[in-house]
Amino acid sequence: MTVPQRRRTEGTPRLRKGERRRQLLAHAKQLFVSLGYHATTTEKIAKAAGVSEPVLYRHFDSKKALFLEVLGEIRAATLERWKSETAQLTDPLARLHAISELYLGTTREHALEFGVMHRALLETDDDEVLAILRGFYLESEELLANVIAEGQQSGVFRRPLDPRVGAWELIRTALGYTLTLPLSIPIYQEPDYLARAIECMLHSLIKTDV
């Protein structure tokens, strides 16, 4: 048995294709957040994953292809989580409250994923990357605006309000929160801050007599 063969036999078992892709994506996320898209190279991703660059290229044609898949996964998983976890709620106010809670709450639980998106938003001018980011926010707008429109029809939310404007005010508030979260703002550490923030956000939508 040759030395390379012995190393493969005695070392860590080779991962299956799907497992290797997930491993590469996980390490890529970490580097994209800490270094940014431009400073992250396929060499650094491969090294972090403990493989050679040729192995990485068996799974992804380029760094950009890897990055687009990272963004696509984050976009799909985030929106699916919001939809599935609020699907059973029929009251528009309860549903919008739940989505807002998920949006703000998951920025802590999924800080890495949101970090990738926010850094890409600030640093990248690539059309394909921007298209994925634009798609995420437009789908968020559609989801939120539909819930607001349902609330207007049921008399919970103010009718003169443009649902799209209401949706974007929620998105912008959540975006500001997630961007400043790493600063460890004292009020963010208060246990009831998120509940108070959501109440403040939704107050502008609700009819005064509700």
Buried (B, 14 or more C-beta within 10 A) or exposed (E): EEEEEEEEEEEEEEBEEEEBBBBBBEBBBBBBBEEBBEEBEBEBBBBBBEBEBEBBBEBBEEBBEBBBBBBEBBBEEBBEBBEEBBEEBEEBBBBBBBBBBBBBEBBEEBBBBBBBBBBBBEBBEBEEBEEBBEBBBEBBBBBBBBBBBBBBEEEBBBEEBEBBEBBBBBBEBBBEBBBEBEEEEEEBEEEEBBEEBBEEBBEEBBEEEE
